[in-house]
């Protein structure tokens, strides 16, 4: 009689967390290539930040652990078969904020936070139906502002402001001031809509007077930040 003995190695999943992370908030930032976010932790021993471009993140699979990387699209952090990336891992209750980098400007990104217990083949994620208020959330990256350039024409009473064009811009707003802090605007040159051009004459200036100008672009995604400031002294 032949006695055969079989040993089966079955990995047991950890107990699932019960409370999901909530309240994703985004910090103010002028960056067009990174997003700062923070959230309120749930009750998992660990939690992961998921990011997907243009649609809600796909969910990680129980029993599979992912290597987080803050640089979006890093291949080691990608959830297999999806366009979702694990961009941060938290192992402590107070570790609830991060920066996500390597993003494209003027692009929608979707974030979700998922709590988890266990590690390796035993890791279990809190199921997606437990996603909560303000989790997931969408954030659109900024657009780089135009760069104000030196004037291209000047006389004793006029000068022509000049700047670089911005992709997706539909118009520009020009500010001209007699002080560098833009507290004393010159005539109508406060958020003056000048159209989709990259230069604008400024007339009726005083001879030998110093002025400052800056510009920002208006796009379908909103307004950019202000450009740098250019000083001009009429002849």
Steps between C-alpha positions, in 0.01 A plus 500: 500500500637838401450780753495841334516812712412844366577830666301801387629846587202733521566862584226653714400859434519747786184633662358786294502853641153634581542875459618660177707818474297817437521867408769530236605865479744668262751764605525822301788480256622691197664187362379354173684169550424392857204480738510510880224321687406390849217295652350360820616147575268203549575202723733292284857424602607637163346718233577564135445798272383405151520732199359473149501750216156600367290235682438355846779270624478124464504304824795289624451124531513320834813291537705727275728765644608804297812712527402864540685776315422872508592535132180434307535234225793328672471145366573333835197665659246415230205275581536225240266529203382850589604863466494548878818561698570468873664833578531483879488256791434598861593268788418734790180681599667841478646441156213648301642737240716479191609660173436328168748597228571454131153622396392676181372855504129575447409134559235334718628253760283282722610392848370235739625393842461137604563351843661155534619239750768236464790475260622297208256225396287562811427867430130590490363833380175652619250436221422782253135521605633646826636812331372804682442874499765683299672174411559471206556852369613670180764771467610685188862610475575864432624646176836675499450877486629706208843661528500879479774624267669835447301762315529492122427871439527808718462878473458780748126423545451140383653154523395157371482220758608160373472141631518134398194308386348223712349178356119487538475874570191674364594850617741687730455751780749786526580701813696825493588679821710790621628292793658156507239359740215590262309708751475805274373382160552721197171610346293203376790253508374272775410149375459659158379239250731550201401197290708208382810701411848527643548876501296807588574875466470702821423864418469838676796439728693782665845589369790363703271295725550145624226241446469128566305239308401137539264265318308178551325262262134398504428145384207260498646358822512839673758771556874446527711670760655836421814529294816663624497879522675723247602857591481769229612862512370725221746727322 
